[in-house]
Amino acid sequence: MLQHSHSYSGTTTYNQGHIHHYGGVTSKAPSRVPHNHKIKGVTTFNDGHEHKYITETSPGINLPNGRHYHCFRTRVELEDGHIHYISGYTSAN
């Protein structure tokens, strides 16, 4: 069975006077069938700390050219007394 993954990147919400950047590659998932991907990582180190995150994407959103992408939204883990949110879209595949 063919599998694929997507890239993603972005900036967290602005909380307690700073932001973090994040990015990576989703988990692999089967191609050409309804599916989601897992997203897991660690933000950049800023203001003396970093945050871990883990979530699952939405099901694929089809494009007219036969490709698809996914959206995601989650809260990063509590660190240094606060959280941030991340959200965005994966690359098309």
A tleap script that builds the chain and sets N, CA, C and O, in Angstrom:
source leaprc.protein.ff14SB
mol = sequence {
  NMET LEU GLN HIE SER HIE SER TYR SER GLY
  THR THR THR TYR ASN GLN GLY HIE ILE HIE
  HIE TYR GLY GLY VAL THR SER LYS ALA PRO
  SER ARG VAL PRO HIE ASN HIE LYS ILE LYS
  GLY VAL THR THR PHE ASN ASP GLY HIE GLU
  HIE LYS TYR ILE THR GLU THR SER PRO GLY
  ILE ASN LEU PRO ASN GLY ARG HIE TYR HIE
  CYS PHE ARG THR ARG VAL GLU LEU GLU ASP
  GLY HIE ILE HIE TYR ILE SER GLY TYR THR
  SER ALA CASN
}
set mol.1.N position { 0.842 -1.185 0.000 }
set mol.1.CA position { 0.000 0.000 0.000 }
set mol.1.C position { 0.888 1.249 0.000 }
set mol.1.O position { 1.819 1.363 0.798 }
set mol.2.N position { 0.592 2.163 -0.888 }
set mol.2.CA position { 1.338 3.414 -0.944 }
set mol.2.C position { 1.070 4.252 0.301 }
set mol.2.O position { -0.058 4.321 0.788 }
set mol.3.N position { 2.123 4.889 0.807 }
set mol.3.CA position { 1.990 5.795 1.942 }
set mol.3.C position { 2.608 7.133 1.587 }
set mol.3.O position { 3.362 7.249 0.621 }
set mol.4.N position { 2.281 8.135 2.376 }
set mol.4.CA position { 2.827 9.468 2.146 }
set mol.4.C position { 2.839 10.238 3.462 }
set mol.4.O position { 2.256 9.801 4.454 }
set mol.5.N position { 3.504 11.381 3.461 }
set mol.5.CA position { 3.512 12.296 4.607 }
set mol.5.C position { 3.472 13.719 4.065 }
set mol.5.O position { 3.552 13.932 2.855 }
set mol.6.N position { 3.349 14.679 4.953 }
set mol.6.CA position { 3.290 16.094 4.589 }
set mol.6.C position { 4.243 16.884 5.477 }
set mol.6.O position { 4.543 16.464 6.595 }
set mol.7.N position { 4.712 18.002 4.997 }
set mol.7.CA position { 5.478 18.921 5.847 }
set mol.7.C position { 4.519 19.955 6.426 }
set mol.7.O position { 3.420 20.164 5.913 }
set mol.8.N position { 4.959 20.596 7.505 }
set mol.8.CA position { 4.174 21.664 8.136 }
set mol.8.C position { 5.130 22.586 8.882 }
set mol.8.O position { 6.217 22.165 9.277 }
set mol.9.N position { 4.738 23.824 9.074 }
set mol.9.CA position { 5.535 24.767 9.863 }
set mol.9.C position { 4.661 25.949 10.239 }
set mol.9.O position { 3.615 26.185 9.635 }
set mol.10.N position { 5.103 26.683 11.240 }
set mol.10.CA position { 4.338 27.845 11.658 }
set mol.10.C position { 4.919 28.510 12.882 }
set mol.10.O position { 6.028 28.203 13.317 }
set mol.11.N position { 4.150 29.419 13.422 }
set mol.11.CA position { 4.507 30.194 14.604 }
set mol.11.C position { 3.385 30.047 15.617 }
set mol.11.O position { 2.209 30.082 15.255 }
set mol.12.N position { 3.741 29.884 16.876 }
set mol.12.CA position { 2.732 29.765 17.928 }
set mol.12.C position { 2.019 31.092 18.139 }
set mol.12.O position { 2.421 32.123 17.601 }
set mol.13.N position { 0.957 31.047 18.927 }
set mol.13.CA position { 0.316 32.287 19.367 }
set mol.13.C position { 1.285 33.063 20.254 }
set mol.13.O position { 2.226 32.495 20.811 }
set mol.14.N position { 1.046 34.354 20.377 }
set mol.14.CA position { 1.871 35.246 21.185 }
set mol.14.C position { 1.334 35.221 22.614 }
set mol.14.O position { 0.217 35.671 22.871 }
set mol.15.N position { 2.125 34.697 23.533 }
set mol.15.CA position { 1.726 34.627 24.934 }
set mol.15.C position { 2.912 35.010 25.815 }
set mol.15.O position { 4.053 34.674 25.498 }
set mol.16.N position { 2.658 35.693 26.890 }
set mol.16.CA position { 3.681 36.126 27.845 }
set mol.16.C position { 4.867 36.795 27.153 }
set mol.16.O position { 6.020 36.575 27.525 }
set mol.17.N position { 4.574 37.606 26.152 }
set mol.17.CA position { 5.603 38.415 25.514 }
set mol.17.C position { 6.485 37.726 24.501 }
set mol.17.O position { 7.524 38.275 24.136 }
set mol.18.N position { 6.119 36.550 24.031 }
set mol.18.CA position { 6.976 35.868 23.057 }
set mol.18.C position { 6.183 34.849 22.232 }
set mol.18.O position { 5.031 34.531 22.528 }
set mol.19.N position { 6.849 34.355 21.188 }
set mol.19.CA position { 6.329 33.291 20.329 }
set mol.19.C position { 7.381 32.196 20.218 }
set mol.19.O position { 8.509 32.360 20.681 }
set mol.20.N position { 7.012 31.095 19.610 }
set mol.20.CA position { 7.938 30.020 19.249 }
set mol.20.C position { 7.635 29.626 17.808 }
set mol.20.O position { 6.525 29.834 17.318 }
set mol.21.N position { 8.615 29.063 17.145 }
set mol.21.CA position { 8.423 28.505 15.806 }
set mol.21.C position { 8.386 26.985 15.927 }
set mol.21.O position { 8.922 26.414 16.877 }
set mol.22.N position { 7.756 26.347 14.968 }
set mol.22.CA position { 7.680 24.887 14.964 }
set mol.22.C position { 7.603 24.402 13.527 }
set mol.22.O position { 7.274 25.169 12.622 }
set mol.23.N position { 7.901 23.154 13.324 }
set mol.23.CA position { 7.803 22.576 11.995 }
set mol.23.C position { 8.262 21.139 11.999 }
set mol.23.O position { 8.901 20.677 12.944 }
set mol.24.N position { 7.933 20.437 10.934 }
set mol.24.CA position { 8.346 19.050 10.825 }
set mol.24.C position { 7.631 18.333 9.707 }
set mol.24.O position { 7.148 18.944 8.754 }
set mol.25.N position { 7.574 17.027 9.844 }
set mol.25.CA position { 6.937 16.151 8.866 }
set mol.25.C position { 5.931 15.282 9.613 }
set mol.25.O position { 6.234 14.762 10.687 }
set mol.26.N position { 4.750 15.125 9.056 }
set mol.26.CA position { 3.712 14.306 9.688 }
set mol.26.C position { 4.106 12.833 9.675 }
set mol.26.O position { 5.070 12.444 9.016 }
set mol.27.N position { 3.360 12.030 10.402 }
set mol.27.CA position { 3.515 10.578 10.305 }
set mol.27.C position { 3.062 10.130 8.913 }
set mol.27.O position { 2.363 10.863 8.214 }
set mol.28.N position { 3.461 8.938 8.525 }
set mol.28.CA position { 3.017 8.373 7.250 }
set mol.28.C position { 1.585 7.880 7.383 }
set mol.28.O position { 1.158 7.481 8.466 }
set mol.29.N position { 0.847 7.910 6.285 }
set mol.29.CA position { -0.526 7.396 6.246 }
set mol.29.C position { -0.790 6.838 4.851 }
set mol.29.O position { -0.107 7.211 3.896 }
set mol.30.N position { -1.768 5.955 4.726 }
set mol.30.CA position { -2.085 5.362 3.421 }
set mol.30.C position { -2.539 6.416 2.407 }
set mol.30.O position { -3.266 7.350 2.747 }
set mol.31.N position { -2.107 6.253 1.189 }
set mol.31.CA position { -2.527 7.150 0.111 }
set mol.31.C position { -3.857 6.687 -0.465 }
set mol.31.O position { -4.191 5.504 -0.402 }
set mol.32.N position { -4.610 7.617 -1.025 }
set mol.32.CA position { -5.839 7.360 -1.772 }
set mol.32.C position { -6.988 6.767 -0.951 }
set mol.32.O position { -7.923 6.212 -1.529 }
set mol.33.N position { -6.944 6.869 0.362 }
set mol.33.CA position { -8.071 6.456 1.216 }
set mol.33.C position { -8.245 7.522 2.292 }
set mol.33.O position { -7.288 8.238 2.589 }
set mol.34.N position { -9.420 7.654 2.882 }
set mol.34.CA position { -9.591 8.636 3.965 }
set mol.34.C position { -8.599 8.357 5.103 }
set mol.34.O position { -8.440 7.211 5.523 }
set mol.35.N position { -7.942 9.396 5.592 }
set mol.35.CA position { -6.912 9.211 6.613 }
set mol.35.C position { -6.620 10.512 7.348 }
set mol.35.O position { -7.020 11.592 6.911 }
set mol.36.N position { -5.925 10.394 8.458 }
set mol.36.CA position { -5.378 11.506 9.222 }
set mol.36.C position { -3.893 11.222 9.414 }
set mol.36.O position { -3.429 10.115 9.140 }
set mol.37.N position { -3.151 12.219 9.882 }
set mol.37.CA position { -1.738 12.054 10.216 }
set mol.37.C position { -1.511 12.528 11.642 }
set mol.37.O position { -2.252 13.370 12.149 }
set mol.38.N position { -0.487 11.986 12.284 }
set mol.38.CA position { -0.074 12.481 13.589 }
set mol.38.C position { 1.001 13.545 13.391 }
set mol.38.O position { 1.853 13.430 12.509 }
set mol.39.N position { 0.946 14.574 14.218 }
set mol.39.CA position { 1.953 15.633 14.234 }
set mol.39.C position { 2.517 15.682 15.641 }
set mol.39.O position { 1.771 15.757 16.618 }
set mol.40.N position { 3.833 15.640 15.740 }
set mol.40.CA position { 4.485 15.594 17.048 }
set mol.40.C position { 5.815 16.322 16.948 }
set mol.40.O position { 6.544 16.149 15.972 }
set mol.41.N position { 6.140 17.137 17.952 }
set mol.41.CA position { 7.416 17.829 17.914 }
set mol.41.C position { 7.647 18.721 19.112 }
set mol.41.O position { 6.935 18.653 20.113 }
set mol.42.N position { 8.660 19.557 18.984 }
set mol.42.CA position { 9.059 20.505 20.020 }
set mol.42.C position { 9.262 21.855 19.348 }
set mol.42.O position { 9.863 21.936 18.276 }
set mol.43.N position { 8.767 22.907 19.971 }
set mol.43.CA position { 8.945 24.255 19.423 }
set mol.43.C position { 10.399 24.687 19.544 }
set mol.43.O position { 11.207 24.012 20.182 }
set mol.44.N position { 10.721 25.802 18.936 }
set mol.44.CA position { 12.036 26.393 19.127 }
set mol.44.C position { 12.195 26.839 20.577 }
set mol.44.O position { 11.211 27.066 21.281 }
set mol.45.N position { 13.434 26.961 21.007 }
set mol.45.CA position { 13.767 27.422 22.356 }
set mol.45.C position { 13.730 28.943 22.347 }
set mol.45.O position { 14.449 29.581 21.577 }
set mol.46.N position { 12.897 29.523 23.198 }
set mol.46.CA position { 12.769 30.983 23.263 }
set mol.46.C position { 12.361 31.366 24.678 }
set mol.46.O position { 11.622 30.627 25.329 }
set mol.47.N position { 12.825 32.490 25.154 }
set mol.47.CA position { 12.486 32.991 26.484 }
set mol.47.C position { 12.816 31.954 27.564 }
set mol.47.O position { 12.124 31.860 28.577 }
set mol.48.N position { 13.871 31.185 27.335 }
set mol.48.CA position { 14.350 30.233 28.329 }
set mol.48.C position { 13.638 28.894 28.376 }
set mol.48.O position { 13.815 28.147 29.339 }
set mol.49.N position { 12.836 28.563 27.367 }
set mol.49.CA position { 12.111 27.288 27.392 }
set mol.49.C position { 11.627 26.905 25.997 }
set mol.49.O position { 11.730 27.683 25.049 }
set mol.50.N position { 11.099 25.693 25.896 }
set mol.50.CA position { 10.470 25.189 24.679 }
set mol.50.C position { 9.218 24.415 25.081 }
set mol.50.O position { 9.034 24.110 26.259 }
set mol.51.N position { 8.368 24.099 24.131 }
set mol.51.CA position { 7.119 23.378 24.397 }
set mol.51.C position { 7.014 22.157 23.490 }
set mol.51.O position { 7.373 22.224 22.314 }
set mol.52.N position { 6.528 21.050 24.026 }
set mol.52.CA position { 6.225 19.860 23.230 }
set mol.52.C position { 4.786 19.967 22.729 }
set mol.52.O position { 3.951 20.629 23.344 }
set mol.53.N position { 4.510 19.310 21.612 }
set mol.53.CA position { 3.139 19.258 21.096 }
set mol.53.C position { 2.902 17.930 20.398 }
set mol.53.O position { 3.829 17.316 19.869 }
set mol.54.N position { 1.664 17.501 20.403 }
set mol.54.CA position { 1.247 16.292 19.692 }
set mol.54.C position { -0.234 16.438 19.356 }
set mol.54.O position { -1.032 16.843 20.202 }
set mol.55.N position { -0.592 16.110 18.137 }
set mol.55.CA position { -1.992 16.204 17.716 }
set mol.55.C position { -2.208 15.337 16.488 }
set mol.55.O position { -1.282 14.693 15.996 }
set mol.56.N position { -3.412 15.327 16.010 }
set mol.56.CA position { -3.764 14.613 14.789 }
set mol.56.C position { -4.384 15.609 13.817 }
set mol.56.O position { -5.122 16.505 14.226 }
set mol.57.N position { -4.086 15.453 12.547 }
set mol.57.CA position { -4.643 16.352 11.535 }
set mol.57.C position { -6.109 16.035 11.276 }
set mol.57.O position { -6.635 15.014 11.718 }
set mol.58.N position { -6.741 16.926 10.559 }
set mol.58.CA position { -8.083 16.657 10.037 }
set mol.58.C position { -7.969 15.591 8.952 }
set mol.58.O position { -6.862 15.279 8.513 }
set mol.59.N position { -9.084 15.033 8.518 }
set mol.59.CA position { -9.047 14.197 7.311 }
set mol.59.C position { -8.564 15.042 6.122 }
set mol.59.O position { -8.563 16.271 6.192 }
set mol.60.N position { -8.162 14.393 5.057 }
set mol.60.CA position { -7.673 15.109 3.888 }
set mol.60.C position { -8.709 16.043 3.281 }
set mol.60.O position { -9.900 15.734 3.244 }
set mol.61.N position { -8.237 17.187 2.807 }
set mol.61.CA position { -9.079 18.167 2.114 }
set mol.61.C position { -8.637 18.137 0.653 }
set mol.61.O position { -7.518 18.536 0.331 }
set mol.62.N position { -9.505 17.670 -0.216 }
set mol.62.CA position { -9.139 17.456 -1.615 }
set mol.62.C position { -9.014 18.761 -2.387 }
set mol.62.O position { -9.761 19.714 -2.166 }
set mol.63.N position { -8.051 18.775 -3.296 }
set mol.63.CA position { -7.831 19.900 -4.208 }
set mol.63.C position { -8.278 19.491 -5.614 }
set mol.63.O position { -8.334 18.299 -5.917 }
set mol.64.N position { -8.593 20.453 -6.467 }
set mol.64.CA position { -9.056 20.133 -7.829 }
set mol.64.C position { -8.054 19.314 -8.647 }
set mol.64.O position { -8.451 18.581 -9.553 }
set mol.65.N position { -6.764 19.432 -8.337 }
set mol.65.CA position { -5.741 18.726 -9.111 }
set mol.65.C position { -5.497 17.296 -8.623 }
set mol.65.O position { -4.566 16.639 -9.089 }
set mol.66.N position { -6.327 16.800 -7.684 }
set mol.66.CA position { -6.170 15.436 -7.194 }
set mol.66.C position { -5.299 15.313 -5.962 }
set mol.66.O position { -5.238 14.252 -5.341 }
set mol.67.N position { -4.634 16.378 -5.613 }
set mol.67.CA position { -3.814 16.364 -4.397 }
set mol.67.C position { -4.697 16.692 -3.200 }
set mol.67.O position { -5.889 16.949 -3.363 }
set mol.68.N position { -4.124 16.686 -2.003 }
set mol.68.CA position { -4.884 17.012 -0.797 }
set mol.68.C position { -3.957 17.600 0.263 }
set mol.68.O position { -2.734 17.505 0.162 }
set mol.69.N position { -4.554 18.202 1.268 }
set mol.69.CA position { -3.815 18.728 2.418 }
set mol.69.C position { -4.664 18.498 3.657 }
set mol.69.O position { -5.798 18.031 3.560 }
set mol.70.N position { -4.120 18.824 4.813 }
set mol.70.CA position { -4.814 18.639 6.088 }
set mol.70.C position { -4.677 19.909 6.919 }
set mol.70.O position { -3.732 20.675 6.728 }
set mol.71.N position { -5.605 20.136 7.833 }
set mol.71.CA position { -5.458 21.238 8.785 }
set mol.71.C position { -5.248 20.646 10.179 }
set mol.71.O position { -5.546 19.478 10.425 }
set mol.72.N position { -4.729 21.480 11.083 }
set mol.72.CA position { -4.488 21.048 12.455 }
set mol.72.C position { -4.611 22.244 13.386 }
set mol.72.O position { -4.439 23.392 12.977 }
set mol.73.N position { -4.909 21.954 14.630 }
set mol.73.CA position { -4.974 22.967 15.688 }
set mol.73.C position { -4.842 22.251 17.022 }
set mol.73.O position { -5.535 21.264 17.270 }
set mol.74.N position { -3.957 22.742 17.881 }
set mol.74.CA position { -3.798 22.150 19.205 }
set mol.74.C position { -3.118 23.130 20.146 }
set mol.74.O position { -2.643 24.192 19.742 }
set mol.75.N position { -3.089 22.749 21.380 }
set mol.75.CA position { -2.410 23.515 22.424 }
set mol.75.C position { -1.083 22.824 22.707 }
set mol.75.O position { -1.030 21.597 22.786 }
set mol.76.N position { -0.017 23.593 22.860 }
set mol.76.CA position { 1.266 23.004 23.239 }
set mol.76.C position { 1.242 22.699 24.734 }
set mol.76.O position { 0.398 23.216 25.465 }
set mol.77.N position { 2.165 21.862 25.181 }
set mol.77.CA position { 2.214 21.499 26.594 }
set mol.77.C position { 2.629 22.682 27.460 }
set mol.77.O position { 3.410 23.537 27.041 }
set mol.78.N position { 2.097 22.712 28.663 }
set mol.78.CA position { 2.406 23.752 29.642 }
set mol.78.C position { 3.897 23.745 29.960 }
set mol.78.O position { 4.477 22.698 30.250 }
set mol.79.N position { 4.501 24.910 29.903 }
set mol.79.CA position { 5.913 25.077 30.256 }
set mol.79.C position { 6.098 26.501 30.732 }
set mol.79.O position { 5.515 27.422 30.160 }
set mol.80.N position { 6.888 26.701 31.753 }
set mol.80.CA position { 7.170 28.040 32.280 }
set mol.80.C position { 5.873 28.781 32.644 }
set mol.80.O position { 5.792 30.003 32.517 }
set mol.81.N position { 4.871 28.032 33.093 }
set mol.81.CA position { 3.633 28.632 33.572 }
set mol.81.C position { 2.654 29.110 32.514 }
set mol.81.O position { 1.732 29.860 32.835 }
set mol.82.N position { 2.826 28.700 31.260 }
set mol.82.CA position { 1.905 29.149 30.213 }
set mol.82.C position { 1.858 28.155 29.057 }
set mol.82.O position { 2.657 27.222 28.980 }
set mol.83.N position { 0.902 28.381 28.165 }
set mol.83.CA position { 0.755 27.578 26.952 }
set mol.83.C position { 0.715 28.507 25.735 }
set mol.83.O position { 0.631 29.727 25.874 }
set mol.84.N position { 0.774 27.925 24.571 }
set mol.84.CA position { 0.543 28.599 23.293 }
set mol.84.C position { -0.349 27.677 22.474 }
set mol.84.O position { -0.533 26.511 22.824 }
set mol.85.N position { -0.894 28.193 21.401 }
set mol.85.CA position { -1.649 27.386 20.447 }
set mol.85.C position { -0.911 27.366 19.120 }
set mol.85.O position { -0.253 28.338 18.747 }
set mol.86.N position { -1.026 26.250 18.411 }
set mol.86.CA position { -0.513 26.157 17.048 }
set mol.86.C position { -1.669 25.743 16.146 }
set mol.86.O position { -2.550 24.986 16.554 }
set mol.87.N position { -1.654 26.241 14.932 }
set mol.87.CA position { -2.676 25.851 13.961 }
set mol.87.C position { -2.161 26.153 12.568 }
set mol.87.O position { -1.318 27.030 12.378 }
set mol.88.N position { -2.671 25.425 11.607 }
set mol.88.CA position { -2.249 25.674 10.237 }
set mol.88.C position { -2.651 24.553 9.309 }
set mol.88.O position { -3.566 23.778 9.588 }
set mol.89.N position { -1.940 24.490 8.195 }
set mol.89.CA position { -2.215 23.528 7.140 }
set mol.89.C position { -0.929 22.815 6.763 }
set mol.89.O position { 0.155 23.394 6.829 }
set mol.90.N position { -1.055 21.567 6.372 }
set mol.90.CA position { 0.109 20.838 5.881 }
set mol.90.C position { 0.362 21.216 4.422 }
set mol.90.O position { -0.442 21.901 3.789 }
set mol.91.N position { 1.481 20.759 3.917 }
set mol.91.CA position { 1.740 20.896 2.488 }
set mol.91.C position { 0.768 20.003 1.725 }
set mol.91.O position { 0.192 19.076 2.295 }
set mol.92.N position { 0.590 20.279 0.449 }
set mol.92.CA position { -0.276 19.452 -0.398 }
set mol.92.C position { 0.509 18.243 -0.887 }
set mol.92.O position { 1.721 18.319 -1.093 }
set mol.93.N position { -0.177 17.146 -1.068 }
set mol.93.CA position { 0.462 15.924 -1.532 }
set mol.93.C position { -0.503 15.191 -2.452 }
set mol.93.O position { -0.174 14.123 -2.967 }
savepdb mol mol.pdb
quit
